[in-house]
Amino acid sequence: MATAVADPVSGTYTGTQTIELGAPPQDATHVRVDITCLTTGTLVLEGGEEAVCELGDGASAIVFSGPLSPGQDSFTVTAGDPEISYKAKAVYMNGMSTQ
């Protein structure tokens, strides 16, 4: 079972953003990012996964969990619309998170 190996980084963002995670702990193997859409639009997550926020006001939730790349200490969310707003919480994990 995967567990968090660092404190999460969270915030509210508008448009394309790079979320700085800090240096990964030695036992980190994956990054998990939870996104809650605040407005409608499309987000492209690092690695190319596209997420569509169909409803605003926190109704759409997206979870991404992917392998940590060598030297990775941030996670980029690219906005299809520069006005889209969302909350994101990112954390280093010691395995693939499925929940």
N, C-alpha and C positions, 0 to 999 in steps of 0.2 A: 504494500500500500504506500503510495506516494505521500510525502509530508512536506510542508514548507520548511525550508532551511535558512530562511532570513525573514526579517520583518517586511511586510508588504509596503509598497509605495502606491499611494493613491492620490487622486485629484480629479478636478472637473476641468475638462478641456473643450476647446472649440477649434475645429479645423484640424489640419495635419499637425501631429505632435510627435516628438520623440520623448519617451518616458525613460528617464535616467534611473537605473536600478542600483547603481554602485557596483563595486567589485563583487563577483559571485563567490560564495563560499566554496571551499574545496569539494564538498560533497554535492554541489548543485549539478544536475544533469538536464533539467528542463526549466522552462519559463511558463507560468500560468498567468493569463490575463483575463480578468472578468470585466466586461464592458456593459454598462447600462445606458441605453440611448435616452437622451433627453429631448431630442428633436428627430424628425425623419431625415433619411438620407442613406448614403452608402459609405462604408468604411472598408478599406483594404488593409488587412493585418499583415505584419511582417511575415514573409513566406508566401504571400500571394492569396491567402484566404480572404474571400469577400464576404462582408457581413452587411445585410440590409436591415436598416432600422425602419420598420414600417410604422411604428407607433411611437410617439414621443412620451414625455412625462414618466419615464422609467418603466414603460410597459415592455420594451424589448430588451432582453438580456442575452449577451453573447459570451461564451466561454471559449478561450483558445488555450491549448496546452501543446507545446512543441519542444523539440530538443534544443538545448543550449548550444550555440555555435562557439567555437574557440574564440576567445577574446571578447565575446558579447557581454556588454554591460548596460544595454538599453534595448528598448522595444519601440518600433515606429508604427504609428497608426496613421494611414494616409486617408484623408477625407475626399470623397467625390465632390462634396459641396463645402466650400470654406466656412460656411455658417453652421454646419452641423455641430451640435453640442452633445457631450457624453461624459459619463463618469468612468474612470478606469482604475482598477486595482491590479497591480502586477507583483508577482512574488517568484523567487527562485524555489524550485522543487527538487527533490531527490528521486524523481521518477515521473512517469506520465500520469497526470491527474485526469480522472474520468468523472469527477463530481464537481 
